């Protein structure tokens, strides 16, 4: 499944999982692995992570605007399910190299690696942000 820019997506599942409970897991190049809340699969399952913190397992999201929730970013290389000093080094190096474009260390998606991206990593390290899952 690919999420659209509004944070929702549609999944089609085989008959063998219809009516069963489970989770959707999101992997992305610069966010922590994020699991959905427990869901019951249907032939077409719609799921929107952005409507509430509880849409993610353990309410492991951040409110970025009133009523809009997003994944925590900053888990870069290696993607070890935590935002830590290893990730900070990637951002630091890319700031020093004036990196731009579609690069893993551009955490806010503005096309530039700068102090804004560094503050995201710093805050998430300070808050001990990591993946939560069953």
Secondary structure, 3 states (H helix, E strand, C coil): CCCCCCCEEEEECCHHHCCCEECCEECCCCECCEEECCEECCCEEEEEHHHCHHHEHHHCCEEEECCEEECCECCCCCCCCECCHHHHHHHHHHHHCCCECCCCCCCCCCCECCHHHHHHHHHHHHCCCECCCC
